[in-house]
């Protein structure tokens, strides 16, 4: 299939030009927390995203403003380029740093190389352009939270841990008050998480849409290359994440498919196409189950339609009992903070909406007590895990 080069005209390689919030962070504690988050992601995520994570760490160091970091980060970019001489985002960021270091003679040939790849019709050029778009979509996923939102989440987690310690030795009225405080803090954390995950301001939706669009563009053209299929499905997972954060927005008008439905189909494709017996893919399969369960429980549709999965018995079982997805997720990957976060949120939604008795075989009068116990257990496991957002 011949690729229409004009489809790539909107691609502008490099992370510096994206003006990510990573670049505007000045609080040193926040910078350190964000760097820890990125290093955690590099430890857990597949190597196909390691290059873009390295670029994000460089952006976080903000060498454009802190010139003392320029030589060190130029060296890091040159190392990435030696591994992959045609990596567009690296080339573009390296050219920016060369120019900011008054190394114009080094920047010019790199800029010419970028232009050559962007205009190229060779399958390898198409692959590099597709990966460039996908990596930029990945970087946008980290724009989910503001720095204040991250700090608020951290403070609430610390508050819950302190209350838990005090509650373990309290008795009588003091223990009751601490239990009430714990429930209120958990409720506040739930509301904060929902607010951060579903903002509706134009600028936020535009930002999220750009992430979805970058993933859609990259996936479309990656499918027409010899790119390894398993790695293709890993990018599919991140595309699904981007779609899941725009649950109420439809895709192109001709198919009326909501982002929520698109996300579930993509997450299910990850589960089906990544082998269960390969540890490299466990995190993607398990988290896909968790995302599916959380989406199903947190949406208001009484009878959601997923025609493409109507003949899949396992999916239909999850559709009938969404909490089953968390059993499957935890069976594949225990004590994962992403899974635990969504499991706890889902349990809380069930309690608040009085739907919990529809999921497990629990008497209605015992239902809320049973679920509060499950929420507390899930919360304890989440605190024991890391705080990766």
TATANOR-V35254 format. One record per residue. N is the residue number from 1. RES is the residue in three letters. PSI is psi in degrees with one decimal (999 if undefined). Layout:
n=N res=RES psi=PSI
n=N res=RES psi=PSI
This chain:
n=1 res=UNK psi=128.8
n=2 res=UNK psi=131.4
n=3 res=UNK psi=134.9
n=4 res=UNK psi=111.3
n=5 res=UNK psi=-31.3
n=6 res=UNK psi=-23.0
n=7 res=UNK psi=-22.8
n=8 res=UNK psi=2.9
n=9 res=UNK psi=-29.8
n=10 res=UNK psi=-5.3
n=11 res=UNK psi=127.1
n=12 res=UNK psi=98.5
n=13 res=UNK psi=155.0
n=14 res=UNK psi=147.5
n=15 res=UNK psi=-25.2
n=16 res=UNK psi=-39.7
n=17 res=UNK psi=-12.0
n=18 res=UNK psi=-14.2
n=19 res=UNK psi=48.4
n=20 res=UNK psi=152.1
n=21 res=UNK psi=-20.7
n=22 res=UNK psi=-32.0
n=23 res=UNK psi=-23.2
n=24 res=UNK psi=1.7
n=25 res=UNK psi=126.3
n=26 res=UNK psi=-18.2
n=27 res=UNK psi=120.2
n=28 res=UNK psi=-38.1
n=29 res=UNK psi=-40.5
n=30 res=UNK psi=-39.0
n=31 res=UNK psi=-44.0
n=32 res=UNK psi=-41.2
n=33 res=UNK psi=-40.0
n=34 res=UNK psi=-37.1
n=35 res=UNK psi=-38.3
n=36 res=UNK psi=-43.6
n=37 res=UNK psi=-44.1
n=38 res=UNK psi=-39.6
n=39 res=UNK psi=-37.3
n=40 res=UNK psi=-41.9
n=41 res=UNK psi=-39.0
n=42 res=UNK psi=-32.5
n=43 res=UNK psi=-35.7
n=44 res=UNK psi=-32.8
n=45 res=UNK psi=162.0
n=46 res=UNK psi=150.9
n=47 res=UNK psi=-19.9
n=48 res=UNK psi=-18.1
n=49 res=UNK psi=3.2
n=50 res=UNK psi=-38.2
n=51 res=UNK psi=-44.9
n=52 res=UNK psi=-31.9
n=53 res=UNK psi=-41.8
n=54 res=UNK psi=-41.5
n=55 res=UNK psi=-38.4
n=56 res=UNK psi=-36.8
n=57 res=UNK psi=-39.0
n=58 res=UNK psi=-43.5
n=59 res=UNK psi=-39.5
n=60 res=UNK psi=-36.4
n=61 res=UNK psi=-18.0
n=62 res=UNK psi=60.7
n=63 res=UNK psi=-14.7
n=64 res=UNK psi=-27.5
n=65 res=UNK psi=-34.1
n=66 res=UNK psi=86.7
n=67 res=UNK psi=-19.3
n=68 res=UNK psi=-19.2
n=69 res=UNK psi=-8.4
n=70 res=UNK psi=-53.3
n=71 res=UNK psi=-42.6
n=72 res=UNK psi=-44.6
n=73 res=UNK psi=-29.1
n=74 res=UNK psi=-41.9
n=75 res=UNK psi=-40.8
n=76 res=UNK psi=-42.5
n=77 res=UNK psi=-39.2
n=78 res=UNK psi=-33.5
n=79 res=UNK psi=-44.0
n=80 res=UNK psi=-42.1
n=81 res=UNK psi=-32.5
n=82 res=UNK psi=-33.7
n=83 res=UNK psi=-38.9
n=84 res=UNK psi=93.7
n=85 res=UNK psi=-15.9
n=86 res=UNK psi=14.8
n=87 res=UNK psi=107.1
n=88 res=UNK psi=-44.9
n=89 res=UNK psi=-37.1
n=90 res=UNK psi=-47.3
n=91 res=UNK psi=-45.0
n=92 res=UNK psi=-43.6
n=93 res=UNK psi=-35.2
n=94 res=UNK psi=-40.4
n=95 res=UNK psi=-39.2
n=96 res=UNK psi=-45.8
n=97 res=UNK psi=-36.5
n=98 res=UNK psi=-46.2
n=99 res=UNK psi=-36.4
n=100 res=UNK psi=-13.4
n=101 res=UNK psi=11.7
n=102 res=UNK psi=31.2
n=103 res=UNK psi=58.4
n=104 res=UNK psi=-37.2
n=105 res=UNK psi=-28.7
n=106 res=UNK psi=-30.7
n=107 res=UNK psi=-39.2
n=108 res=UNK psi=-50.7
n=109 res=UNK psi=-31.6
n=110 res=UNK psi=-42.1
n=111 res=UNK psi=-35.8
n=112 res=UNK psi=-37.7
n=113 res=UNK psi=-41.5
n=114 res=UNK psi=-46.4
n=115 res=UNK psi=-38.7
n=116 res=UNK psi=-42.9
n=117 res=UNK psi=-42.8
n=118 res=UNK psi=-31.4
n=119 res=UNK psi=-9.7
n=120 res=UNK psi=150.5
n=121 res=UNK psi=1.0
n=122 res=UNK psi=143.7
n=123 res=UNK psi=-35.7
n=124 res=UNK psi=-36.3
n=125 res=UNK psi=-41.0
n=126 res=UNK psi=-42.8
n=127 res=UNK psi=-43.8
n=128 res=UNK psi=-38.9
n=129 res=UNK psi=-38.7
n=130 res=UNK psi=-46.0
n=131 res=UNK psi=-36.6
n=132 res=UNK psi=-46.5
n=133 res=UNK psi=-42.1
n=134 res=UNK psi=-42.1
n=135 res=UNK psi=-37.3
n=136 res=UNK psi=-35.3
n=137 res=UNK psi=-40.2
n=138 res=UNK psi=-43.5
n=139 res=UNK psi=-36.1
n=140 res=UNK psi=-29.2
n=141 res=UNK psi=-30.1
n=142 res=UNK psi=-1.5
n=143 res=UNK psi=9.3
n=144 res=UNK psi=-40.3
n=145 res=UNK psi=144.8
n=146 res=UNK psi=164.6
n=147 res=UNK psi=-39.1
n=148 res=UNK psi=-38.1
n=149 res=UNK psi=-41.7
n=150 res=UNK psi=-42.9
n=151 res=UNK psi=-39.4
n=152 res=UNK psi=-41.7
n=153 res=UNK psi=-43.2
n=154 res=UNK psi=-42.9
n=155 res=UNK psi=-40.6
n=156 res=UNK psi=-38.4
n=157 res=UNK psi=-42.2
n=158 res=UNK psi=-39.5
n=159 res=UNK psi=-45.1
n=160 res=UNK psi=-38.8
n=161 res=UNK psi=-40.7
n=162 res=UNK psi=-42.8
n=163 res=UNK psi=-40.1
n=164 res=UNK psi=-41.9
n=165 res=UNK psi=-46.1
n=166 res=UNK psi=-37.5
n=167 res=UNK psi=-28.0
n=168 res=UNK psi=-23.3
n=169 res=UNK psi=-4.7
n=170 res=UNK psi=157.6
n=171 res=UNK psi=162.3
n=172 res=UNK psi=-137.8
n=173 res=UNK psi=-36.3
n=174 res=UNK psi=-43.3
n=175 res=UNK psi=-38.8
n=176 res=UNK psi=-42.3
n=177 res=UNK psi=-38.5
n=178 res=UNK psi=-37.5
n=179 res=UNK psi=-42.2
n=180 res=UNK psi=-42.8
n=181 res=UNK psi=-39.1
n=182 res=UNK psi=-44.0
n=183 res=UNK psi=-41.0
n=184 res=UNK psi=-40.5
n=185 res=UNK psi=-38.7
n=186 res=UNK psi=-39.3
n=187 res=UNK psi=-41.4
n=188 res=UNK psi=-40.6
n=189 res=UNK psi=-37.8
n=190 res=UNK psi=-47.7
n=191 res=UNK psi=-38.9
n=192 res=UNK psi=-44.8
n=193 res=UNK psi=-43.6
n=194 res=UNK psi=-41.6
n=195 res=UNK psi=-41.5
n=196 res=UNK psi=-27.1
n=197 res=UNK psi=-12.5
n=198 res=UNK psi=43.0
n=199 res=UNK psi=151.9
n=200 res=UNK psi=7.7
n=201 res=UNK psi=151.8
n=202 res=UNK psi=-44.1
n=203 res=UNK psi=-37.3
n=204 res=UNK psi=-45.1
n=205 res=UNK psi=-39.7
n=206 res=UNK psi=-42.1
n=207 res=UNK psi=-46.0
n=208 res=UNK psi=-39.4
n=209 res=UNK psi=-38.2
n=210 res=UNK psi=-36.3
n=211 res=UNK psi=-48.0
n=212 res=UNK psi=-43.4
n=213 res=UNK psi=-39.7
n=214 res=UNK psi=-42.2
n=215 res=UNK psi=-44.6
n=216 res=UNK psi=-42.7
n=217 res=UNK psi=-47.7
n=218 res=UNK psi=-42.3
n=219 res=UNK psi=-39.0
n=220 res=UNK psi=-43.4
n=221 res=UNK psi=-24.0
n=222 res=UNK psi=-30.7
n=223 res=UNK psi=-20.5
n=224 res=UNK psi=15.4
n=225 res=UNK psi=-179.9
n=226 res=UNK psi=20.4
n=227 res=UNK psi=136.9
n=228 res=UNK psi=131.4
n=229 res=UNK psi=-38.1
n=230 res=UNK psi=-38.1
n=231 res=UNK psi=-32.8
n=232 res=UNK psi=-42.2
n=233 res=UNK psi=-23.4
n=234 res=UNK psi=-43.8
n=235 res=UNK psi=-32.0
n=236 res=UNK psi=-36.2
n=237 res=UNK psi=-46.4
n=238 res=UNK psi=-35.3
n=239 res=UNK psi=-42.7
n=240 res=UNK psi=-39.8
n=241 res=UNK psi=-44.0
n=242 res=UNK psi=-42.4
n=243 res=UNK psi=-36.5
n=244 res=UNK psi=-18.1
n=245 res=UNK psi=3.7
n=246 res=UNK psi=59.7
n=247 res=UNK psi=-28.8
n=248 res=UNK psi=3.7
n=249 res=UNK psi=134.4
n=250 res=UNK psi=156.5
n=251 res=UNK psi=-160.7
n=252 res=UNK psi=143.7
n=253 res=UNK psi=-24.4
n=254 res=UNK psi=-24.8
n=255 res=UNK psi=-10.8
n=256 res=UNK psi=28.3
n=257 res=UNK psi=123.5
n=258 res=UNK psi=159.9
n=259 res=UNK psi=-32.7
n=260 res=UNK psi=-47.3
n=261 res=UNK psi=-39.5
n=262 res=UNK psi=-42.9
n=263 res=UNK psi=-45.2
n=264 res=UNK psi=-41.7
n=265 res=UNK psi=-40.4
n=266 res=UNK psi=-44.1
n=267 res=UNK psi=-39.8
n=268 res=UNK psi=-35.5
n=269 res=UNK psi=-38.0
n=270 res=UNK psi=-46.4
n=271 res=UNK psi=-42.9
n=272 res=UNK psi=-36.8
n=273 res=UNK psi=-15.8
n=274 res=UNK psi=126.6
n=275 res=UNK psi=140.1
n=276 res=UNK psi=-27.4
n=277 res=UNK psi=9.7
n=278 res=UNK psi=114.1
n=279 res=UNK psi=-23.0
n=280 res=UNK psi=-23.3
n=281 res=UNK psi=-2.5
n=282 res=UNK psi=-45.2
n=283 res=UNK psi=-34.4
n=284 res=UNK psi=-41.0
n=285 res=UNK psi=-48.9
n=286 res=UNK psi=-45.8
n=287 res=UNK psi=-30.4
n=288 res=UNK psi=-43.4
n=289 res=UNK psi=-45.5
n=290 res=UNK psi=-42.9
n=291 res=UNK psi=-42.4
n=292 res=UNK psi=-48.1
n=293 res=UNK psi=-44.6
n=294 res=UNK psi=-40.1
n=295 res=UNK psi=-46.1
n=296 res=UNK psi=-40.3
n=297 res=UNK psi=-33.6
n=298 res=UNK psi=-6.1
n=299 res=UNK psi=159.2
n=300 res=UNK psi=-4.0
n=301 res=UNK psi=128.3
n=302 res=UNK psi=-38.6
n=303 res=UNK psi=75.3
n=304 res=UNK psi=145.8
n=305 res=UNK psi=126.7
n=306 res=UNK psi=77.9
n=307 res=UNK psi=-34.4
n=308 res=UNK psi=-18.4
n=309 res=UNK psi=16.2
n=310 res=UNK psi=-23.9
n=311 res=UNK psi=6.9
n=312 res=UNK psi=112.9
n=313 res=UNK psi=-42.3
n=314 res=UNK psi=-42.4
n=315 res=UNK psi=-39.7
n=316 res=UNK psi=-33.5
n=317 res=UNK psi=-41.5
n=318 res=UNK psi=-37.0
n=319 res=UNK psi=-36.1
n=320 res=UNK psi=-36.6
n=321 res=UNK psi=83.7
n=322 res=UNK psi=-28.4
n=323 res=UNK psi=-16.1
n=324 res=UNK psi=-31.0
n=325 res=UNK psi=-32.6
n=326 res=UNK psi=-31.9
n=327 res=UNK psi=-43.9
n=328 res=UNK psi=-39.2
n=329 res=UNK psi=-48.8
n=330 res=UNK psi=-27.7
n=331 res=UNK psi=-31.8
n=332 res=UNK psi=-30.4
n=333 res=UNK psi=108.7
n=334 res=UNK psi=149.6
n=335 res=UNK psi=38.6
n=336 res=UNK psi=128.1
n=337 res=UNK psi=-34.4
n=338 res=UNK psi=-43.9
n=339 res=UNK psi=-46.4
n=340 res=UNK psi=-38.0
n=341 res=UNK psi=-46.4
n=342 res=UNK psi=-30.9
n=343 res=UNK psi=-45.9
n=344 res=UNK psi=-43.4
n=345 res=UNK psi=-41.4
n=346 res=UNK psi=-42.3
n=347 res=UNK psi=-42.0
n=348 res=UNK psi=-42.3
n=349 res=UNK psi=-41.0
n=350 res=UNK psi=-42.1
n=351 res=UNK psi=-47.2
n=352 res=UNK psi=-30.7
n=353 res=UNK psi=3.3
n=354 res=UNK psi=36.1
n=355 res=UNK psi=0.0
n=356 res=UNK psi=-30.8
n=357 res=UNK psi=-12.9
n=358 res=UNK psi=-11.8
n=359 res=UNK psi=-48.1
n=360 res=UNK psi=163.7
n=361 res=UNK psi=78.2
n=362 res=UNK psi=137.0
n=363 res=UNK psi=140.8
n=364 res=UNK psi=-39.6
n=365 res=UNK psi=-21.9
n=366 res=UNK psi=-5.5
n=367 res=UNK psi=-53.5
n=368 res=UNK psi=-40.5
n=369 res=UNK psi=-44.0
n=370 res=UNK psi=-42.2
n=371 res=UNK psi=-32.5
n=372 res=UNK psi=-37.0
n=373 res=UNK psi=-42.5
n=374 res=UNK psi=-40.2
n=375 res=UNK psi=-43.9
n=376 res=UNK psi=-40.5
n=377 res=UNK psi=-44.4
n=378 res=UNK psi=-41.0
n=379 res=UNK psi=-40.7
n=380 res=UNK psi=-39.5
n=381 res=UNK psi=-34.9
n=382 res=UNK psi=-43.6
n=383 res=UNK psi=-35.2
n=384 res=UNK psi=-27.1
n=385 res=UNK psi=-178.5
n=386 res=UNK psi=176.1
n=387 res=UNK psi=31.8
n=388 res=UNK psi=125.6
n=389 res=UNK psi=999
